[in-house]
């Protein structure tokens, strides 16, 4: 039997948890159910994570690392603030569409009845995303692609609400209403 790389089992646990979250029925995920899916004992799970909350934190960390590295890349490579906002919106909706289980984490659906600090952390992630959108909106107003009297805070909040709304529709439709569907038409409201 080949020896596992360090962190490989931990990654496998998180991938399996994310896959289980893709079930639109949203059954409660227990460590016993997760262990059974992995064909390991619950004790084996706890060798890698101190608690189920820590497993969810691992998923949140993955989401944060992924989306914020992409946000930073967009903001570094695109000079036009409005195009930054549009690219960030598209990336966040595309991420959700490709990662159904993660979408349930992003909207807090998967965190119901879990440690409340998990929802606090997701809320902080939403706030950071909104701050990034605000930064791009200010740039857009400065370079003339958005009206200079537009309130960047209100604009970023409205854009973030649009994103979260699309995530909710996706998850609550059993992953049938795709977040990217009719994006061009929906985005026109925010395009200046």
N, C-alpha and C positions, 0 to 999 in steps of 0.2 A: 504494500500500500504506500502510495506517495505521501511524503510529509507535506503538510499544509504550510503555506507561507504565513508569517505573523499577520494577524488581522483578517485573514481569509474567512475564518468561521464567523467572526463578528460581522463582516460584510455580508456573508450569506444569511445570517439571522435578519439583518436589516432589509435585505432584498426580499426575503420571504415575508416579513411583516408588511412591507410596502405592497407586495403582490396580494396578500390577504385583504388589505384595505381596498383593493379594486373591486371587491364584491359589492355591487350596488345595494344589496339588501342590508349591508352594514351590520352584520352579526357582531356581537361583542367578542373581541379577540382576547383570549386568555393565554397565559403562558403555557398552560397545558395543551391548548389547541395549537399554538405556535410550535411547541416542542414536538408534537405529533406530526405536524407538517414536515419538520426537519428530520424526523426519525431519530430524535435524541431525547434525553431525559430533561426535565425542567432544571435539574441541578447543572446540566451542561450549559443551559442558557445563562444561568447565574454565575458561571465562571467567566463570562464575557461581559455581562451587564449586572449591576447591583440590583436593578429593579426594572419593571416594565416601563416605568417613566423614563429611565435612562435609555431604553431602546427607542422610545419616541423622540427623546432629545437627540439621539443619533440621526434620526430621519430629518429633524429640524435643522441640525448642523449641515447635513448633506444639501438640503434645499438652500440654506443661507449661502454656503460656499459656492454652489452652482450659480444661483441667480445674481449674487452680488459680484462675482467675478465677471459675469456677462454684462451687468450694468456698468461696471467700471470700464470694461472694454469698449462698450458702445459710447460712453461719454468721452473716452480718450481718443477714439477714432473718428467720431462725427462732430464736426464743428457747429452744425446748425442745431440749435436747441430744440426746435419743433420736431426735427427728424430724430433727435435723441429720444424724445418722449414717445414718438410713434414706434421706434425700434424697441424701446423698453416694454411698451404695451404688447407688441407682437411677441416678443420673447417670453414674457410672463404667461400669456395665453397659450402659446405653443408649448411651453414647459408643462403646463397643466394638462394639455391635451395628450402629451406623450407620457405623462406620469399620473395616471388616474388615482392611485392610492395616495400619492403626495398631495393631490388636490384636496382630498378629505382632511389632510393635516392642515393645509393652508387655510381652509375655511373653519377649522376647529371641530368639524363633524366627528373626526376620529378621536378627538380628545375629550369628548363628553364622558363624565364619570372617571376621568384620569386625574392625575395630580394637577391642581389649578395653575401651578407655575408654568406648565407647558403652554396653556392658553396665553398666559402673560408673555411668554417668549414669542409666540406667533404674533401677538399684537405688536410687540416691539419690532418684529421683522416688517410688518405692514407699515409701521411708522417710519422705519428706515427707507423702505421703498418709496413712500410718499415724499420723504425728504429728498431723495434722488430725483423724483419727478419735479419737485419744486425747484431744485437747482437747475434742471434743464429748462423749465418754464421761464425762469428768470433770464437765462441765456437767450431764449427765444424772444422775449420781450426786448432785450438789449439789442439783438441783431435784427429786429424788425419783423420776425416771422409770426409773432403774436402781438396784439395791440398792447402798447406800453402801459395803458391804464388798467389792464387786466390784473387782478389780484392773483399772484402766483400761488398763494396758500389755498385759495378757493379752487383754482384751476387744478392743482395737484390733488386736492381732496376729491374733486369730481372725477378725475381720471382714475384714481385709486378705487373709488366706489364702482366705476364702470368695470374695472378688472375683477374686483371681488364679486360683483354681480354676475359676471360671466362664469367665474369659478363655481359659484353657487348653482347657477342654472345647469352647468355641466354635471356636477355631482348629484343634484337632486333629480335630474332627468334619468338617472341610472347610466350616466355617461353617454347619452344619446345626443344631447344638444351640444355640439362641438363649440368650444370657445372661439375658434378661429372663423366660424361660419359668419359670413356677411360682415367681416371686420371692416372692410373699406367703407361700407355704408355707415356703420356705427361710429367709426373713427371720424367721419366727416363733421360730426357735431363738435369735435375738439380741435379740428385742424385750423382754427383761427378765424 
